[in-house]
Structures are given as structure tokens and as C-alpha cells.
């Protein structure tokens, strides 16, 4: 009887040790998954971090190197974050990016100290001709919109608001193939930027070297053909931003390619 009790105690101890070992192993696996680092890659001297499910890949060498961001399907999560390393602006040159139906591309400047966005631009496309461009501003007094064609300003519009966060519908855009985008911000948090276009508007305008997009501004009766749309803002609060990052995210984009970055 004594030996049976000893064997029972031994088996109980082994069983408990087995459970503890299994639990510890499972816990280590979970911890390893949580601590996994997002993909990081250096391109044009800046660090790029994959967001969400996005995958980063560089192709080519030297001045012809390109950065492709793929698996970009959720505008809230998927894309790439570019650490500007103290620079206050960035020019991005894309392979022509056409926004598909029900797709979006969003560029957002983020304050690295607070992780809060403070300026952005978003291009979206619904079914058929339902296309839209919006500018996002946080803590701003005014927003100045300007459109250019062949280097000449063809419209200017100033919008004022005291709202904390706001998306401004800039225009209905008939062509959403864009070749480059620019962002610039200052220590007081004011910002400026723009998007230029690649493609010909539906009515066939845009002769010469400058293909145009047609935009329809709020309170405007007729479309205006432009090859560059810019915005600039003034900061209401005077809050300083020392370091910013630029996040590019998309919805139903699949992938996009950056040919060059200048800062």
C-alpha cells in the first residue's frame, strides 16, 4: 500500500510538472508573437516601417532603386511610416498611382512626441466618377487652397475654422493618377503640401507636357483643369512640433511604388 501511495504521488508530481511546462511553453510562444518587430527597411537614407499587414520591398540599385509597398487594403492600418529624422519636409515621386473604385490613398503627418496626426491629404474613389480629395487639419485657423495650370495660378480659396480636427472636401477630382506629392511643416505645426497629376482629363484637355486633372471646388459651378493642387495652413494653438513622421496608408490599393524621395 505504501508503494502504491508513493507511485501515486510521483505520477501526480509528474503530471503537475507537465502542465506547468506546457503552460510555460505556450506563454513563451504568445510572448514571442507580441514582441515581434514590424518590418523596417532603409530607402533613400530614411527608415521606413511597415504598418498593419503591409510588406515593403526595394528593387534596383542606386538612383534607380524603388520601394514597393504591397498588401495595402485597410486605410486604418495598412501602409508605411517614414521617419523624417528631423527633416521638415518630403517630396515623394510615385509611379502613376491610380486610385481604384472604392479605393483610397491617405498621407498623414504625425507628431512623433504625441503620436497624433496634425495634417493630411486623402484621395478616394467611389463607383464611376465619384472621386474626391480632402485635406485634414488639426488645431488650425485657416486653410489656403490653390490650383495651378502650366505654372500659373488658376484659382485660390481660403477656408477658416476653429474646429479641433477637420477634414475639408477640397474637390471632386476626375483624374486620380498622381505622379508626386509634397509635404512640408514648420516648428509651430503649420503645414503645406500638394499633389500633381499624371493622366488626361476626360474632355481631352491638357496639351503639351502637362496633363491635367479636372477638379470641382465647393461653391464652384464648373470644373477647373489643373496640374498641381496645393494647400497651406496657419496654426491656431502655436504648439511646437520638433519631429514628424509621414504615414502613407490605403484602402483597396493592393500596392504602390515610390520611385524617389527628396528631403
N, C-alpha and C positions, 0 to 999 in steps of 0.2 A: 504494500500500500504506500509506503514511504517513497519507493522508486517511482510509482505512478504519479504521486504528487510532484516529485522533482521534475519529471518529464513534462507534466502539465505546466509547471512554472516556466520551464525552459522554452516550450513552444509558445507560451503567452508572451514571453520576453522577445523572442524572435519575431513574432507577429507584429508586436508594437514597434520594434526597430524597423521592420519592413514598411509599415505605414509611415513612420517618420521619414524614412529615406525617400519613399515615393513622394510624399508631400514636399520635402525639400527640393527634390529634383524638379517637380512641377513649378515650384516657386521660382527656382533659378531660371527656368525657361521663360516664365512670364516676365521676370525682371529683365532678362536679356532682350525681350521683344520691346519693352518700354524704353530701354536705354539705347535702342538702335538709332544711329545718327542718320539724318537726311542726307541725300546725295549732294555733294559740293564739288564744284568744278571752277577752275580759273579760266577766264576768257577775256582777252583784251586788257589784261592786268587787273581785273576786278573779280572778286569772289561772287559766284552765283550759287544759290541754294535752291534745290527743287522743293516745291510746295505741293502738298497733297499727294496725288498719285503720279505727278508729272515725272518724266525721265529726261535728263539732259545728256546731250551727245555733241562733241565737237568733231568737225570734219575738215580736212585740208590742213595746210601749214602756213605760217607767216601771215602775210596780208590777205591771203585768200581763205583763211580759216573761217568757218561758220559755226554757229551754235544753234542746234535744233532742240526745241522743247516739244516733247510729244506727250500723249495721253492727257490733253488739256480739255476736260469735259465738264468741269464744275467751277463756275466763276467764283464761288465762295472759297474754294480750296486749291484748285489745280493751277500751277504756273511756276514762275521763277522769281526769286527775290535777288536783287542786285545790290550789294553793299557798295555804296559810293565812296567809302574810305575817306570821308571828309570833303569830297568834292561837292559843289553845289549845283551841278547840272549834268545832263547826259543827253547826247544825241544818239538815237537808235536808227539803224538802217535795216529795213526788213526786205526779204524777198517779198514781192507783192502779196499782201495778205488780204484775201477776200473773205469777208465775214459771211458764212453760210446762213441759210434760213434758220431762224431760231438760235442763232449764234451770237456771241458777244466777245469783245476784247476790251479789257479794262487795265489801265495803267494808273497806279496809285502810289503817291509819295507818302512815306511813313516816317514819323518821328521815332528814331531809334531809342530815345530815352524813355518814351512813354508807350511805344508801340501803337500809337494812334495815327490814323491817316489824316492828312491835312490838305491834300489837293489831289485831283484825279481827273481822268477823262475816260469816257466809256462809249464804245460804238456797238450798236446792236442792230440785228436784222430780224424782222418778223417775216411772215409769208409774203411773197411777191415784192411789192415796192415799199413795204412798211419798214423803213430804215431810220435810225435815229442816232444822234450824237448828243452826249450830255457831258457837262463839266461839274465836278464835285469840289466844293469849297467848304472849309471848316474855319469858324471864327473870322470871317472876312466882312469888310464893309462893302466893297464894290468889286464887280467883275466886269472887265472890258473885253468885248469880243470884236475881232477884226478879221476881215476876209481880203485876200489878195489874189489878183489875176495878172500874170506876166509882170510881177514886181510892183504893181500899182494897187493901192487900197481901194476896194470897191464897196465896202460897207464898214460901218463901225457902230457898235451898240453897247451902251453902258447899263448895267443892272445893279441895283442896290438892294441889300438885305441885311437884317440884323439877326437872322436865324443862326443857331449854333452849327448845324450841319445842313447842307442843302445840295441837291442835285438840280442843275439848271439844264433844261432842254434847250440845247443850242440850235439844232436844226434837224430837219428831215434831210437825209443825205441819199442821193440817188445812186451814187457810186461809192462803194466802201472798200475798194482796193487801195491800200495806202502803202507808200514806199518808205516813209520815215516818220519819226516822231521826236519831239524835243521837249525836255523838261528843264526848268531852272527854278531854284528857290533861294531865298535870302535868309539871313540870320533872324530877321523879325517874323519869318514864317510866310511872307508874301511869296507869290509864285507866278510863273508864266510858262507857257508851253505852246505847242502847236502840232498839227498833223498835216502833211502834204500828201497828194493823191497820185495814184497811178491807174490810168484807165480813162476811157472816153465816156462822157455823159450820154444818156440815151438819145438826145436830139442831135448828136453828132458834132457838137461844138468842141472846141479845143484843138485848133490847127497848130501846126508848128511843133516845137519841142515841149510844149506844156499841155499835157492832157488835163482836163478839168473834171471836177465833180460839181454837180448842181446841188445847192442847199436852199432850203426854205426856212428862213428865220421866223421866230414868233412875230406876229403882227406885221408880216410882210406878205404882199399879195402875189408876188411872182418869184420864181426861183432865181438865184444868182449863181453864175458859174465862177468857181474859184479853183486855184491850185494849191492854196495854203489857207488854213484856218487857225488863228492864234487866240489865246486868252491870256490875260494878266489880271492879278488881283491885288488888293491892298488889305493888310492885316488889321483887324479891329482891336485885338487884345494886346498886341505888342509882345506876345510870348515868343521867346527866342528858341530857335531850333539849331542845334550845333551839328548834328549828324543825321542824315536822312538815308533811307533805302528806297529803291523803286521796285514795286511788285507788279508783274505783268501776269494777269490771270485771264482765263477764257471759259466760255460755255460752248460746248459742241464744236470746238475749233479743231480737235484732233491733234494738230501740231502747227507750229510756226517756226520760221528760221530767221535769226538775226545775222546779217552779213557783216556788221561793223558797229562799234560803239566808240564815241569820242567824248571826252570829258575834260 
